[in-house]
Amino acid sequence: MHPATPPTHGTMAVPVHRTPVPRRRLLRRLLAAAVAVPLLLGGAVACGGDDEAGSDGKVELSIFWWGGEARAQLTEQALALYTEKNPNVTFKKTWQANQGYFDKLATLTAGGNPPDIFQIDDNFLTEYAARNTTLDLTEYKDNGKLDVSKFPESLWQYGVVDGKLAGLAAGENTQGLVYNKTLLTKNGLPEPTTGMSWEEHIAWAEQVAKKTKVPGTMDASAVDKAFWVWLRQQGKDLYKGNDLGFTVEDVTKWFELWKGARDRGATPTPDVIHEGNATDITKQLVVTGKAGTSWVWVNQMPELKKNTKDELGVVAYPGDPGAQWARAAMYWSVFRGSKHKDAAVDVLNFLSNDPEAVKLLGTDRGLPSNLELRDQVSQSVTDPAMKQSIEVETKLAETFGAAPQVPIKGHSKVRAELTKAAEEAQYGRLTPAQAAEQFYAACKSAIA
């Protein structure tokens, strides 16, 4: 989770000026304007040598991330530890809440003042990499200066865009079906299990609804990560190269699956489903008591648990768990035109592989990418919900499939269009087939 906490530590983020221009169009304009900046600065750096320290040998690296105050404190402690071990390197730190972060990052990049190191996710990694904003980390990986030898292979590979390592996974995550264990136990009902088929899941949810009068499952037709896993189980994918990896017929089947669940009373009503689609993790239906399950990321368990007195459990999404993968919860990337590329990459390596730093950062950005250090961190975790999520993801890692390609340009729009089309079907304004046609056409436009 990335709580929407205003920035109160580090260098304050410049306010994002709101304009009538739609956010997606604004980001594209800013990113387009940024194309010349990394190319120009990258050329200048190449001519002037790699890392340019000051006359006193000192280097100041700028670093930008999103998150709340707790994340800021942990990150600042880890960076202070780096400076303690590398006295010639200091940091200019800037952070802000998730809301507006990518507007600010695009503004900084387009304005010729990008940070040396920045946090990014899979919604935007491809766009920044395609515009030569991110440094290709492959050379550093190959020469060992960026050590990924203890990462799950599919995890570091999930940062590769067009053959270039554009981002280093700051932590690992995967999909999780969270359920209300207290509700089930109280009513003598079985818990869902990993490997249960989608049809079995819906039948189980119908049984829960009949016995408890609480809909057994949140309708997942608008949940992009659930649709993605389901596609992979059908031998398809969300994307294939620079195109969609699915057909209108695939979407129709997905929407029909959930229409059947609604017709059987296994899901909440459309208005409640809309609430689940629109609210943040702290108000998911599994913790508000309006559904027996919710479709989330495994590392969100602790945040969910804070908002309910009931005991929660978590398993893989229905179907073959091998369709799930070691997803980068987020990445660290280095600006291609940085004057201190080597130093910046060394910081990335430190944050992922230094035992003290990894212990400090804990699981705030997902499970530690370094498997050996993850084991050490898991042994020191005291939060029962976090311990549970670590155990579940560690178990699921045994069946992880290969990582899919990083989402292509337009992914954020694709996610939004799925919600829009799914809700048209949920409310009965469109048939599953009509909603699928609408979604597919919107996706084609989004990725064009």
C-alpha positions as CSV (number, residue, x, y, z in Angstrom):
1,M,0.0,0.0,0.0
2,H,1.0,3.5,-0.6
3,P,-1.0,5.6,1.9
4,A,-2.0,9.0,0.6
5,T,0.0,10.9,3.2
6,P,1.2,14.4,2.3
7,P,5.0,14.7,2.1
8,T,6.5,15.8,5.4
9,H,10.0,14.6,5.2
10,G,12.9,15.0,2.8
11,T,12.8,17.7,0.1
12,M,9.2,18.8,-0.4
13,A,7.7,17.9,-3.8
14,V,6.8,20.9,-6.0
15,P,3.0,21.0,-6.2
16,V,1.5,19.6,-9.3
17,H,-0.4,22.3,-11.2
18,R,-3.9,21.0,-12.2
19,T,-5.1,21.8,-15.6
20,P,-8.1,20.8,-17.6
21,V,-5.9,18.5,-19.8
22,P,-6.8,14.9,-19.1
23,R,-4.1,13.2,-17.0
24,R,-3.2,10.5,-19.5
25,R,-2.8,13.1,-22.3
26,L,-0.8,15.3,-20.0
27,L,1.6,12.5,-19.2
28,R,2.0,11.7,-22.8
29,R,2.8,15.3,-23.7
30,L,5.3,15.5,-20.8
31,L,7.0,12.2,-21.7
32,A,7.1,13.2,-25.4
33,A,8.8,16.5,-24.4
34,A,11.3,14.4,-22.3
35,V,12.7,12.4,-25.3
36,A,15.4,14.9,-26.1
37,V,16.5,15.4,-22.5
38,P,18.0,12.0,-21.8
39,L,19.5,11.8,-25.2
40,L,21.2,15.2,-24.9
41,L,22.4,14.6,-21.3
42,G,23.3,11.0,-22.1
43,G,25.6,12.2,-24.9
44,A,27.2,14.9,-22.6
45,V,27.9,12.3,-20.0
46,A,29.4,9.9,-22.5
47,C,31.8,12.7,-23.5
48,G,32.8,13.7,-20.0
49,G,33.4,10.3,-18.5
50,D,31.1,8.2,-16.5
51,D,30.8,9.5,-12.9
52,E,31.6,13.1,-12.4
53,A,32.4,13.8,-8.7
54,G,33.0,17.3,-7.4
55,S,36.5,18.7,-6.9
56,D,36.4,17.3,-3.4
57,G,35.4,13.8,-4.7
58,K,31.9,14.0,-3.2
59,V,28.8,13.0,-5.0
60,E,25.2,14.1,-4.3
61,L,22.5,11.8,-5.8
62,S,18.9,12.9,-6.1
63,I,16.3,10.2,-5.4
64,F,12.5,10.4,-5.7
65,W,9.9,7.9,-4.5
66,W,6.2,7.8,-3.6
67,G,4.7,6.5,-0.3
68,G,3.7,7.6,3.1
69,E,5.6,8.8,6.1
70,A,6.5,5.3,7.3
71,R,8.1,4.5,4.0
72,A,10.0,7.8,4.0
73,Q,11.5,7.1,7.4
74,L,12.6,3.6,6.4
75,T,14.1,4.8,3.1
76,E,15.9,7.7,4.8
77,Q,17.4,5.3,7.3
78,A,18.6,3.0,4.6
79,L,20.1,5.9,2.6
80,A,21.8,7.2,5.8
81,L,23.3,3.8,6.3
82,Y,24.7,3.9,2.7
83,T,26.3,7.3,3.4
84,E,27.7,6.0,6.6
85,K,29.4,3.2,4.6
86,N,30.2,5.5,1.7
87,P,30.9,9.0,3.2
88,N,31.5,10.6,-0.2
89,V,27.9,10.0,-1.3
90,T,25.0,12.0,0.0
91,F,21.4,12.2,-1.1
92,K,18.9,14.9,-2.1
93,K,15.7,13.1,-1.1
94,T,12.2,13.9,-2.5
95,W,9.0,12.0,-1.8
96,Q,5.3,12.4,-2.0
97,A,2.0,10.5,-1.8
98,N,1.1,8.2,-4.7
99,Q,-1.5,10.6,-6.0
100,G,0.2,12.9,-8.5
101,Y,3.6,11.2,-8.3
102,F,3.8,10.3,-12.0
103,D,2.6,13.7,-13.0
104,K,5.5,15.2,-11.0
105,L,8.0,12.6,-12.4
106,A,7.0,13.4,-16.0
107,T,7.3,17.1,-15.2
108,L,10.8,16.7,-13.8
109,T,11.9,14.6,-16.7
110,A,10.4,16.9,-19.3
111,G,11.9,19.9,-17.6
112,G,15.5,18.6,-17.7
113,N,15.7,18.1,-14.0
114,P,15.1,14.4,-13.4
115,P,16.3,12.6,-10.3
116,D,19.3,10.2,-10.6
117,I,17.2,7.4,-9.0
118,F,13.5,7.1,-9.1
119,Q,10.8,4.7,-8.1
120,I,8.5,3.4,-10.8
121,D,5.9,0.6,-11.4
122,D,4.9,-1.6,-14.2
123,N,2.2,0.8,-15.4
124,F,4.9,3.2,-16.7
125,L,8.2,1.4,-16.9
126,T,7.8,0.6,-20.6
127,E,6.9,4.2,-21.5
128,Y,9.9,5.6,-19.7
129,A,12.2,2.9,-21.1
130,A,10.9,3.4,-24.7
131,R,11.8,7.1,-24.4
132,N,15.4,6.4,-23.3
133,T,14.8,7.9,-19.9
134,T,15.9,4.8,-18.0
135,L,19.5,3.5,-17.9
136,D,20.0,0.0,-19.3
137,L,21.2,-1.9,-16.2
138,T,22.2,-5.0,-18.2
139,E,25.9,-4.3,-18.2
140,Y,25.9,-3.8,-14.5
141,K,24.0,-7.1,-14.0
142,D,26.4,-8.9,-16.2
143,N,29.6,-7.6,-14.5
144,G,28.2,-8.2,-11.0
145,K,28.0,-4.6,-9.9
146,L,24.2,-5.1,-9.8
147,D,23.9,-8.5,-8.2
148,V,20.6,-10.4,-9.0
149,S,22.1,-13.8,-8.5
150,K,19.9,-14.4,-5.4
151,F,16.7,-12.9,-7.0
152,P,14.1,-15.2,-8.5
153,E,15.0,-15.2,-12.2
154,S,11.4,-14.3,-13.2
155,L,11.5,-11.3,-10.8
156,W,14.5,-9.5,-12.3
157,Q,13.4,-10.4,-15.8
158,Y,10.1,-8.6,-15.1
159,G,12.2,-5.4,-15.4
160,V,13.4,-6.1,-19.0
161,V,11.9,-3.9,-21.7
162,D,12.9,-4.6,-25.3
163,G,15.9,-6.5,-24.2
164,K,17.1,-3.8,-21.8
165,L,17.0,-4.0,-18.0
166,A,15.1,-0.8,-17.3
167,G,14.3,-1.3,-13.6
168,L,15.4,-3.3,-10.6
169,A,12.6,-4.9,-8.6
170,A,12.5,-3.2,-5.2
171,G,10.4,-6.1,-3.9
172,E,8.3,-9.0,-4.9
173,N,4.6,-9.5,-4.9
174,T,2.0,-11.8,-6.3
175,Q,-1.8,-12.0,-6.5
176,G,-3.7,-13.2,-3.5
177,L,-7.4,-14.2,-2.8
178,V,-8.0,-13.0,0.7
179,Y,-11.0,-14.5,2.6
180,N,-12.8,-14.0,5.9
181,K,-11.7,-17.0,7.9
182,T,-13.8,-16.1,10.9
183,L,-17.0,-16.0,8.9
184,L,-16.3,-19.4,7.4
185,T,-15.3,-21.0,10.7
186,K,-18.4,-19.6,12.5
187,N,-20.7,-21.1,9.9
188,G,-18.9,-24.5,9.5
189,L,-17.9,-23.8,6.0
190,P,-14.7,-25.0,4.2
191,E,-11.9,-22.5,3.4
192,P,-11.0,-21.9,-0.3
193,T,-7.8,-23.7,-1.4
194,T,-5.0,-23.0,-3.9
195,G,-5.7,-25.0,-7.1
196,M,-9.5,-24.7,-6.8
197,S,-10.9,-24.0,-10.4
198,W,-12.8,-20.9,-11.2
199,E,-16.1,-22.8,-11.4
200,E,-15.4,-24.4,-8.1
201,H,-14.6,-21.0,-6.6
202,I,-18.0,-19.6,-7.7
203,A,-19.8,-22.7,-6.5
204,W,-18.1,-22.3,-3.1
205,A,-19.0,-18.6,-3.0
206,E,-22.6,-19.5,-3.7
207,Q,-22.6,-21.9,-0.8
208,V,-21.1,-19.2,1.5
209,A,-23.8,-16.8,0.4
210,K,-26.7,-19.2,1.1
211,K,-25.4,-20.1,4.5
212,T,-24.1,-16.8,5.8
213,K,-26.2,-14.3,3.8
214,V,-22.9,-12.6,2.9
215,P,-21.9,-12.9,-0.8
216,G,-19.1,-15.4,-1.0
217,T,-16.9,-13.5,-3.5
218,M,-16.2,-10.1,-4.8
219,D,-17.0,-10.0,-8.6
220,A,-13.5,-10.0,-10.2
221,S,-14.6,-9.1,-13.7
222,A,-13.2,-5.6,-13.3
223,V,-10.0,-6.8,-11.6
224,D,-7.2,-6.6,-14.2
225,K,-4.8,-8.8,-12.2
226,A,-7.5,-11.5,-12.0
227,F,-8.2,-11.3,-15.7
228,W,-4.5,-11.4,-16.4
229,V,-4.0,-14.6,-14.4
230,W,-7.1,-16.2,-16.0
231,L,-5.8,-15.4,-19.5
232,R,-2.4,-17.0,-18.7
233,Q,-4.3,-20.1,-17.6
234,Q,-5.9,-20.2,-21.0
235,G,-2.6,-20.0,-22.8
236,K,-3.0,-16.4,-23.6
237,D,-1.6,-13.2,-22.0
238,L,-2.5,-9.6,-21.5
239,Y,0.0,-8.4,-24.0
240,K,2.0,-9.9,-26.9
241,G,4.8,-7.7,-28.2
242,N,3.2,-4.3,-28.8
243,D,-0.3,-5.7,-29.2
244,L,-3.0,-7.3,-27.0
245,G,-2.5,-10.9,-26.2
246,F,-6.2,-11.8,-26.1
247,T,-9.3,-11.7,-28.3
248,V,-12.8,-10.3,-28.0
249,E,-14.0,-13.9,-27.5
250,D,-11.6,-14.3,-24.5
251,V,-13.1,-11.2,-22.8
252,T,-16.6,-12.4,-23.5
253,K,-15.9,-15.7,-21.8
254,W,-14.5,-13.8,-18.8
255,F,-17.5,-11.5,-18.5
256,E,-19.9,-14.5,-18.9
257,L,-18.1,-16.4,-16.1
258,W,-18.9,-13.5,-13.8
259,K,-22.5,-13.0,-15.1
260,G,-23.1,-16.6,-14.1
261,A,-21.7,-15.9,-10.6
262,R,-24.0,-12.9,-10.2
263,D,-27.0,-14.8,-11.4
264,R,-26.3,-17.5,-8.8
265,G,-26.1,-14.9,-6.0
266,A,-22.4,-15.7,-5.4
267,T,-21.4,-12.0,-5.7
268,P,-22.8,-8.8,-4.2
269,T,-25.2,-6.5,-6.1
270,P,-23.8,-4.2,-8.8
271,D,-23.8,-1.1,-6.5
272,V,-21.7,-3.0,-3.9
273,I,-19.5,-4.4,-6.6
274,H,-18.9,-0.8,-7.8
275,E,-17.9,0.1,-4.2
276,G,-15.4,-2.7,-4.2
277,N,-14.0,-1.5,-7.6
278,A,-13.8,2.1,-6.5
279,T,-12.4,2.0,-3.0
280,D,-8.9,1.6,-1.7
281,I,-7.4,-1.4,0.0
282,T,-8.5,-0.4,3.5
283,K,-12.2,-0.6,2.4
284,Q,-12.2,-3.8,0.4
285,L,-15.4,-5.8,0.7
286,V,-13.7,-8.6,2.7
287,V,-13.0,-6.2,5.5
288,T,-16.2,-4.2,5.3
289,G,-18.2,-7.4,5.7
290,K,-19.9,-7.1,2.3
291,A,-18.2,-10.1,0.7
292,G,-16.4,-13.2,1.8
293,T,-13.3,-12.7,-0.4
294,S,-11.4,-9.9,-2.1
295,W,-8.8,-9.9,-5.0
296,V,-5.7,-8.2,-3.8
297,W,-1.9,-8.4,-3.7
298,V,-0.4,-10.8,-1.1
299,N,1.6,-8.1,0.6
300,Q,-1.5,-6.1,1.3
301,M,-2.6,-8.5,4.0
302,P,-1.3,-6.4,6.9
303,E,-3.2,-3.3,5.7
304,L,-6.4,-5.3,5.3
305,K,-6.0,-6.8,8.8
306,K,-5.8,-3.4,10.4
307,N,-9.3,-2.7,9.2
308,T,-11.1,-5.8,10.6
309,K,-11.3,-7.8,13.8
310,D,-11.9,-11.0,11.9
311,E,-9.2,-13.5,11.1
312,L,-8.2,-13.5,7.4
313,G,-6.7,-16.1,5.2
314,V,-5.1,-15.9,1.8
315,V,-4.6,-18.4,-1.1
316,A,-3.7,-18.1,-4.8
317,Y,-6.2,-17.0,-7.3
318,P,-8.4,-19.9,-8.7
319,G,-7.1,-22.1,-11.4
320,D,-3.5,-23.2,-12.0
321,P,-1.3,-21.3,-9.6
322,G,1.6,-21.6,-12.2
323,A,-0.1,-18.7,-14.0
324,Q,1.0,-16.4,-11.2
325,W,4.5,-15.0,-11.2
326,A,7.1,-13.1,-9.2
327,R,5.8,-9.6,-9.9
328,A,7.9,-6.6,-9.1
329,A,5.8,-4.6,-6.6
330,M,7.7,-1.6,-7.9
331,Y,11.2,-0.8,-9.3
332,W,14.1,1.4,-8.8
333,S,15.4,3.0,-12.1
334,V,18.4,5.2,-12.8
335,F,18.1,8.2,-15.1
336,R,20.0,7.5,-18.3
337,G,21.6,11.0,-18.3
338,S,22.7,10.9,-14.7
339,K,26.3,12.2,-14.2
340,H,26.7,9.6,-11.5
341,K,25.4,6.4,-13.0
342,D,27.9,4.1,-11.4
343,A,27.2,5.5,-7.9
344,A,23.4,5.4,-8.5
345,V,23.6,1.7,-9.6
346,D,25.7,0.9,-6.5
347,V,22.9,2.4,-4.4
348,L,20.3,0.1,-6.1
349,N,22.6,-2.9,-5.4
350,F,23.0,-1.8,-1.7
351,L,19.2,-1.4,-1.1
352,S,18.6,-4.9,-2.5
353,N,21.7,-6.8,-1.2
354,D,23.1,-5.2,2.0
355,P,21.8,-7.2,5.0
356,E,21.4,-4.2,7.2
357,A,19.6,-2.1,4.6
358,V,17.2,-4.9,3.6
359,K,16.4,-5.5,7.3
360,L,15.7,-1.8,7.7
361,L,13.4,-1.6,4.7
362,G,11.6,-4.8,5.6
363,T,8.6,-5.6,3.5
364,D,7.4,-2.1,2.8
365,R,8.0,-2.4,-0.9
366,G,7.1,-6.0,-1.1
367,L,9.0,-9.1,-0.1
368,P,12.8,-8.6,-0.3
369,S,14.0,-9.5,-3.8
370,N,17.1,-11.3,-2.4
371,L,15.8,-14.7,-1.4
372,E,18.5,-15.3,1.3
373,L,17.9,-11.9,2.9
374,R,14.1,-12.5,2.6
375,D,14.5,-15.5,4.7
376,Q,16.3,-13.5,7.4
377,V,13.7,-10.8,7.3
378,S,10.8,-13.3,7.5
379,Q,12.4,-14.7,10.7
380,S,12.4,-11.3,12.3
381,V,8.9,-10.2,11.4
382,T,6.5,-10.0,14.3
383,D,3.3,-8.8,12.6
384,P,1.2,-12.0,12.2
385,A,-0.5,-10.8,9.0
386,M,2.9,-9.9,7.4
387,K,4.4,-13.2,8.5
388,Q,1.4,-15.0,6.9
389,S,1.8,-13.1,3.6
390,I,5.5,-14.0,3.5
391,E,4.7,-17.7,4.2
392,V,2.0,-17.8,1.5
393,E,4.1,-16.0,-1.2
394,T,7.1,-18.2,-0.3
395,K,4.9,-21.3,-0.8
396,L,3.4,-19.9,-4.1
397,A,6.9,-19.2,-5.4
398,E,7.4,-22.9,-5.7
399,T,4.8,-22.9,-8.5
400,F,5.5,-19.5,-10.1
401,G,5.5,-19.5,-13.9
402,A,7.7,-17.4,-16.1
403,A,7.1,-13.7,-15.9
404,P,5.1,-12.1,-18.6
405,Q,6.4,-9.1,-20.5
406,V,6.2,-5.8,-18.7
407,P,2.9,-4.0,-19.7
408,I,3.1,-1.9,-22.7
409,K,2.3,1.8,-23.2
410,G,-1.3,2.5,-22.4
411,H,-1.6,-0.1,-19.6
412,S,-3.2,2.3,-17.1
413,K,-5.9,3.1,-19.7
414,V,-6.5,-0.6,-20.3
415,R,-7.0,-1.1,-16.6
416,A,-9.5,1.8,-16.4
417,E,-11.4,0.5,-19.5
418,L,-11.7,-2.9,-18.0
419,T,-13.5,-1.5,-15.0
420,K,-15.7,0.6,-17.2
421,A,-16.8,-2.3,-19.5
422,A,-17.2,-4.8,-16.7
423,E,-19.5,-2.4,-14.8
424,E,-21.6,-2.0,-18.0
425,A,-22.1,-5.8,-17.9
426,Q,-22.6,-5.9,-14.1
427,Y,-25.4,-3.4,-14.2
428,G,-26.9,-5.2,-17.2
429,R,-26.6,-2.2,-19.5
430,L,-24.6,-4.3,-21.9
431,T,-24.4,-8.1,-22.5
432,P,-21.1,-9.7,-21.8
433,A,-20.4,-9.9,-25.6
434,Q,-21.2,-6.2,-26.0
435,A,-19.1,-5.2,-23.0
436,A,-16.3,-7.2,-24.4
437,E,-16.5,-5.5,-27.8
438,Q,-16.4,-2.1,-26.0
439,F,-13.4,-3.1,-23.9
440,Y,-11.4,-4.5,-26.8
441,A,-11.9,-1.5,-29.0
442,A,-11.0,0.8,-26.1
443,C,-7.8,-1.2,-25.5
444,K,-6.8,-1.0,-29.1
445,S,-7.1,2.8,-28.9
446,A,-5.2,3.0,-25.6
447,I,-2.1,1.1,-26.9
448,A,-2.1,2.8,-30.3
